[in-house]
Every structure is written in C-alpha cells, then in structure tokens.
Amino acid sequence: MPKITIDNLSFAYPDTSTEALKEIQLTIEPGEFVAITGATGAGKSTLLRCINGIIPHFQPGTLQGAVYLETSAGRSAVGRVSTPHLARYIGSVFDDPEGQIVSPIVEEEIAFALENTGVDPTQMDERIQHALDDCGIAHLRQHPTNRLSGGQKQRVAIAAALALAPSILILDEPTSELDPDGTEAVLHVLSELHRQRGITVIIVEQKINLLAPLCDRLVLMDQGRIVLEGPPRQVLRQADVFTQLGIELPVPARLMHALVKEGALPPLDSPGAPPVPLTVDEAYTLSQALLTGS
Ligand SMILES: Nc1ncnc2c1ncn2[C@@H]1O[C@H](COP(=O)(O)OP(=O)(O)OP(=O)(O)O)[C@@H](O)[C@H]1O
C-alpha cells in the first residue's frame, strides 16, 4: 500500500502569473481517508491532478517540488512514473457522471477500463463482479448506462476505477451533480471501501457536513496553500479561519461554537471542553447533556 508524500509542491499553469499551488507539504498514509475542501479556485483540483499524475504527464506548467509514491519497492516521483504504472496504484473519478462513461452497458464500461490496461481476459469476469459488488450495483451489470441515475453513474465510474485494483482512489467532487440520495449512496460506497478494504481515499468535496464524520483528515485550502489540516474535530475548532474564508461550518460544529460564545460551554482550548460534534446525533447528545446538566 503506497504512502503519498507531497514535498514543497508548487505549480503554475502556462501563461499565468500566480501559482495555483504554493509550497504544499502533505503526507497521506496508506489507508487514510482525506477530504480536501476550500473556496473555488483554492487549488484543490490542481492538487489532485498532481497526485494522480495528470500534472505533469498531460497538463504542462511550471512544477517545483514533487509528489512521491512510496511503495515496498521504493520511492518514486509521480512525474517520473509512466501513466500505465501509476494506474496500477491510483484510480480517479471526476465530478461529471455523464462525461466519464463511454460504453452503452454497465458491464462493458468496466470491461473497457480493464481492456485498456491489458488485464488477462480470463480474470475479467471476476474483476467486474467484485467491483460491482463493492459498489453495491451488481444488479445493474446488464443495465444500459444511459438509463442510470447520476448516483448510479458515479458508482459505475468508481467500480470502473476499482476494477483495476488501485490502492488509492482520488475523487474530484464526485457528488457535485447528485441529489441527496445519490450523494449518500456514493459516500457510503467510499466509506465502506475505506473501512473494509483499507483503500486510501482522497476526495475534494464542498459538503464537509457529510465528509467530516467519514474522513480521518480534513484539509482546508485557500489560494494555493493548505491553511488547516488535521482530524476533523481538530480542524473544525478553528471557526474563525472558516469564517474568514467564507466557508460555512457544518451545523453541529456551528451549534457548538454558538454554545461556547453564549458561555454555555467552556472555551474549546480549555481542559473541560467537549469534542466538536460531527453529526446531528452528537450535537443532540451534547445539547441534551447541557439541558439535563449531566
Ligand atoms: N487549465 C488551467 N489553466 C490555467 N489556469 C487554471 C487551469 N485550471 C485551473 N486554473 C487556475 O488555477 C487555480 C486553481 O484552480 P483549481 O481548479 O485547482 O481550484 P479548485 O479549488 O479546484 O476550484 P473549484 O472548487 O472551483 O473547482 C485557479 O486560479 C484557476 O483559475
């Protein structure tokens, strides 16, 4: 299982005066679930493109520093690894469910990904079935892709990436075009892949209310830099940073900050402060404890 080390990474697109990424320093451990958020233009997608090798393999620009993949075979810079080799480790899913699917039938879409990377035809059937099972869409195997919902399409895209057996899954706003049911289904699949298969998940998402309870680490970016990163309960303590960047905190965290402001809870940096709630249930338990004085 590879570890990802991003060492002092800066990147500027051609003919631009400002860098899209500035001196990024980040290590992602094998099996971590990392959610990256931030305002529009913060550099989130550019960072993903540097991790999955789109930059520099397909997108030119000025790159300084490096992203390294560390495997049992050693450490190699993503920019120096061939893209077929990278595809063995990293699968990518993008925001547009329509644009990613090219085959008329679900099964063919997944077979297409396998054929493209020269997987032994005798292994295909099993690999397709596993990928569909993992994404909870085995029943859609023979389904026409043009009759899938957005959430189903994104799960097909995830299954196509998974069929190649990557240990790292990179997703750029995979739920941005989905309704709440589709969003929940996709995030549930990711959470299960992470929990049961130990897959590293790196996801760019605006919906931090949904991601905070699932991820191990939350990364907040602004203007090409990482401004906060750490376990979500720790990052969500910094309400002022979120406010400065115009990013709304999830409701449970907001409730807690309001209670601290009212003096109903001790300041977050004091020893008796309770942890920041990540879910409505946790916020409810916290409010109930205050009401009952327990
Ligand atoms: N192909 C490109 N050519 C030139 N500049 C680009 C290109 N892609 C992105 N940029 C610029 O790089 C900066 C970072 O963009 P990026 O797409 O990485 O941000 P983001 O945080 O993902 O934003 P969003 O949430 O809107 O997708 C922005 O200033 C953007 O305008």
The ligand as an SDF file (V2000), in Angstrom:
LIG
                    3D

 31 33  0  0  0  0  0  0  0  0999 V2000
   -6.1360   24.6630  -17.1160 N   0  0  0  0  0  0  0  0  0  0  0  0
   -5.8940   25.8050  -16.4430 C   0  0  0  0  0  0  0  0  0  0  0  0
   -5.2130   26.8220  -16.9840 N   0  0  0  0  0  0  0  0  0  0  0  0
   -4.9730   27.9580  -16.3060 C   0  0  0  0  0  0  0  0  0  0  0  0
   -5.3450   28.1670  -15.0230 N   0  0  0  0  0  0  0  0  0  0  0  0
   -6.0350   27.2060  -14.4310 C   0  0  0  0  0  0  0  0  0  0  0  0
   -6.3610   25.9670  -15.0870 C   0  0  0  0  0  0  0  0  0  0  0  0
   -7.0420   25.1820  -14.2260 N   0  0  0  0  0  0  0  0  0  0  0  0
   -7.1520   25.9000  -13.0810 C   0  0  0  0  0  0  0  0  0  0  0  0
   -6.5520   27.0930  -13.1920 N   0  0  0  0  0  0  0  0  0  0  0  0
   -6.4340   28.1250  -12.1550 C   0  0  0  0  0  0  0  0  0  0  0  0
   -5.7130   27.5770  -11.0720 O   0  0  0  0  0  0  0  0  0  0  0  0
   -6.2830   27.9870   -9.8230 C   0  0  0  0  0  0  0  0  0  0  0  0
   -6.6960   26.7730   -9.0050 C   0  0  0  0  0  0  0  0  0  0  0  0
   -7.7450   26.1200   -9.7340 O   0  0  0  0  0  0  0  0  0  0  0  0
   -8.3780   24.7380   -9.2370 P   0  0  0  0  0  0  0  0  0  0  0  0
   -9.3190   24.2820  -10.2960 O   0  0  0  0  0  0  0  0  0  0  0  0
   -7.2890   23.8210   -8.8300 O   0  0  0  0  0  0  0  0  0  0  0  0
   -9.1770   25.2260   -7.9400 O   0  0  0  0  0  0  0  0  0  0  0  0
  -10.3080   24.4850   -7.1390 P   0  0  0  0  0  0  0  0  0  0  0  0
  -10.0530   24.7500   -5.7090 O   0  0  0  0  0  0  0  0  0  0  0  0
  -10.4110   23.0620   -7.5560 O   0  0  0  0  0  0  0  0  0  0  0  0
  -11.6070   25.2870   -7.6000 O   0  0  0  0  0  0  0  0  0  0  0  0
  -13.1150   24.7690   -7.8310 P   0  0  0  0  0  0  0  0  0  0  0  0
  -13.6700   24.4530   -6.4710 O   0  0  0  0  0  0  0  0  0  0  0  0
  -13.7890   25.9580   -8.4510 O   0  0  0  0  0  0  0  0  0  0  0  0
  -13.0600   23.5700   -8.7400 O   0  0  0  0  0  0  0  0  0  0  0  0
   -7.4390   28.9250  -10.1750 C   0  0  0  0  0  0  0  0  0  0  0  0
   -6.9780   30.2320  -10.1130 O   0  0  0  0  0  0  0  0  0  0  0  0
   -7.7920   28.5260  -11.5890 C   0  0  0  0  0  0  0  0  0  0  0  0
   -8.3200   29.6260  -12.2940 O   0  0  0  0  0  0  0  0  0  0  0  0
  1  2  1  0
  2  3  1  0
  2  7  2  0
  3  4  2  0
  4  5  1  0
  5  6  2  0
  6  7  1  0
  6 10  1  0
  7  8  1  0
  8  9  2  0
  9 10  1  0
 10 11  1  0
 11 12  1  0
 11 30  1  0
 12 13  1  0
 13 14  1  0
 13 28  1  0
 14 15  1  0
 15 16  1  0
 16 17  2  0
 16 18  1  0
 16 19  1  0
 19 20  1  0
 20 21  2  0
 20 22  1  0
 20 23  1  0
 23 24  1  0
 24 25  2  0
 24 26  1  0
 24 27  1  0
 28 29  1  0
 28 30  1  0
 30 31  1  0
M  END
$$$$
